[in-house]
Structure formats: structure tokens, C-alpha cells
Amino acid sequence: MMSRVIKQLHAWIIAPELEVILHPSRRRLQFTGIFSCIGHLIFWWLWVYVVPQPFEDWQARLFVASTSLGLIFWRKDKVWNSPGMQKYFSLTCWLQFPVFFVWMYLMNDSSAMWMASVAVMIVMYYQFTDWRLASLGLAAGVAVAIILAMNLRDTLPSIPIDHWIVFAFASGCALLFALSSANLRRERLRNSLQVIGIMAHELRTPLATLALIAQAIRGESTAVDAQHAKRLDELATRMDALTRMINHHIDLQMTNARSHYLPSHCELISAHQLVHQVIEDYPFGSRREAQCLQLVLHADFWFHGSARQFKQVLNNLLKNALYSLKSAQSRYDKGDLRVEIGARDGRGRIQVKDRGVGIDAGQLKLIFEPFYSTANETGHGLGLAFCKQVVEAAQGTIVVVSEPAMGATFTLQMTCQKPATENHPTDHEVSPLSPA
């Protein structure tokens, strides 16, 4: 019984991904910042001239309002839901809601006006951030507000019992609404993944039939002359490659669909083994595509992360590079697609370079944002966003350098870890390898 309760609490509290910004969008954050700045000015005027309160501090109001400026003027070339924005948003909400409101409530001698304001604040706080962060922030904010008030007052005001009842009611309602919203979001995500799974299953059925047809064609090639047998074998090979490629894209899309619900992993991964396996398993569309790829190993390194997720990251980058080469009408010469592995000063590097069409400067600022794609006719805009999320979750970085008609270079930088075995070699001479 106890283990079942613990398991259920783990599923409710620990397992779900932390949603720092609820319903995030650039416009919503900007409107929140504008409302906060203007709201503080309006309420300062109301509490001073319309409904005078025992205590009001324009300097404190101005400071708290200024913390919202970052939400308004967050640089357009910065991703609005990046880890930096999430931390800034959390700090801003914490200062503006529990710290400021509770402090003003205490400084105004527990007035009824500020009691109502604190109750509204509690409900609002749970609508802006994850309920777990809001609960911790509320407790920490009350503690900080008490310390600040004690430094400016001789004694803290008494809090009437009816105020405690209102605060408890507001907290209960806020928590109930937050849990309901979180369950609804998870249910929608689960339903979406189920639909994607059904679609993938339905697509794999004709693909399996196609693979059987390819086998049948290859079997029939033994009953014809050599010239026709060669053509039939080539046809069967192309059908096998097409089947592998479509299955690969189905797996990729399903992984991308889960990109906002990625569990954390701490596997020890060899960069060389990872890249080598990805290249071996990649469903190249033709032999020329496979032969154009060149793997250059300067030095192997080990890093922490999810091998499955990083395989999808490299698959994404290879797919994009091959698409760029195809758009550039490349002949797929050797080295048109190049993967380099190296390490220096405790930082490992995996680079994926192509000589494709490249990316212009305006698009470079946006390619890691969800639902933005340079391949307008086929792109879903989740691939690079997924890559960035996986790499940053492993405490790494991903950057891109590119110019139009000059190709693109994507670089993954990870913190090097000690190898799994002391005998594992880490340094190698530069050696071009080919998967062909």
C-alpha cells in the first residue's frame, strides 16, 4: 500500500517535466511584462491618491516593475523559451508575486485590501508557472518578505484568523486549478502521441508489404538472364532503401513529437562509437550519398547523456545536411558531407559540415525555435529545436555557422568525462573514414 502511494506521488510530483513557463509564447511574455510595468504605476497611484493605504513605497514599486523589462525587450535573436529566459521569468515572478505582495501586506498592518490582493496573487502565481515551482516559491517568498519587513518594523502585525482562512482557500483553489491544468496538458500530449503511434503503425504495414515485394523481386532475379537480374536487384535494393528511409523518418517524427517530454539520462557515451553507429545505421538514399560522407576522428571523448536521444540528434543533422546537398544539386563528391570528432581543454566537439545551399543570416537566428523550418514544403520545424533541447539537457551547446551557397557547420560541444575503461584510447591521428 505504501509503495503504491509513493509510486503515485512520484508520478504526480517528480516524473512530470517541469513547466517553468506555462503556455509560453513571445507575445504572452511581452504582454505580461507590459501589464506588470503599467499595473505597478496604476496601483501606486490608486493606493496613494484614490484609496490611501498606510504604507506605499514608490522606489520599491519602481524596482519591482523594472524586473519586467526583460520580458518586454528580450532580444528577438534569443529563443523566448530558452533556459536563460526560464530562469529570468522564474525570478521575476517570485519577486513580483510572493515577495512583494506579502511584504506590502505586512507593511500595511495586515489590511483587508492587501489581504484580498495577496489572495489574488496566490491564484495568479499558480497560473504563470509550474505548481511545484509556485509552491516552493510561495514558501520562500513569504520567508523573505518576513525578513524584509522585520528590518523595517519593530514588530510584525498580527494576522486575523479570517485572513488565514482566505489565504488557505486561495492556495487550495490555485493548487486544484494548477493540478487540473497540468493533468489536462499531459492528457492532450498522451492523446497526441497515441494518434501519432497509430498513424505510424498504419504506415508501417504497407512498408512491410513493400519490403516483402522487394524480397520477391530479388528472388525472381535468379530465374532471368544476367542483365535483367541486375536491374531487378537494383530495383529491390532501391525499394529496401526507401523502406528503411521512411521507417527512419517515422521514428524521427515520433521522437520529435516527444521533444517536450524528454526524461533525463546520464549514460556515459563514446562520441566515436555514437557517430560510427549512426552512420552505419543511417538509411542513405543511394550509394553516392553514403560515399560523400567523410568521418574524421581527431580524438575520441566521452560525455554524459542519452545515447538514444543523441542518435536522433545526429540523424537530424545528417538528414538536414543531405537535404541541403540535394537542394544545391550536389554530385555527392567525397567530403561534401563531413563529420569531425575532437576534444581539447576538457571540451569534446562533434561537427557536421556540408557543402550545401547554406543558411542566410536572418534564418540563422531562428532555426532552433520550434515550428520554424527553412524547408517550407517539407519541414516540420521541430528537428533542430529537439536537437537543442537534448544537447542543453546534457549540459552541452549546439551552434551553427553558415553562409548562403557555402554550406553549414553544426557544432556540438560537450563536457568530457573519464572513459569507461582506463585502457580506452582517446587520441588518434587524423584519419578519413568512409561508411561505404
Buried (B, 14 or more C-beta within 10 A) or exposed (E): EEEEEEEEEEEEEEEBEEBBBBEBEBEBBBEBBBEBBEBBBEBBEBBEEEEEBEBBBEEBBEEBBEBBBBBBEBEEEEBBBBEEBBEBBBEBBBBBBBBBBBBBBBBBBBBEBBBBBBBEBBBBBBBBBBBBBBBEBBEEBBEBBBEBBEEEEEEEBEEEEEBEEBBEEBBEBBBEBBEEBBEEBBEEBEEEBEEBEEEBEEEBEEBEEBBEBBEEBBEEBEEEEEEEBEEBBEBBBEBBBBBBBBBBBBBBBBBBBBBBEBEEBEEEBBBBEBBBBBBEEBBBBEEBBBBBBBBBBBBBBBBBBBBEBBBBBBBBBBBBBBBBBBEBEBEBEBBBBBBBBBBEEEBBBBBBBBBBBBBEEEBBBBBBBBEBBBEEEEBBBBBBBBBBBBBBBBEBBBEBBBEEEBBBBBBBBBBBBEBEEEEEEEEBEEEEBEBE
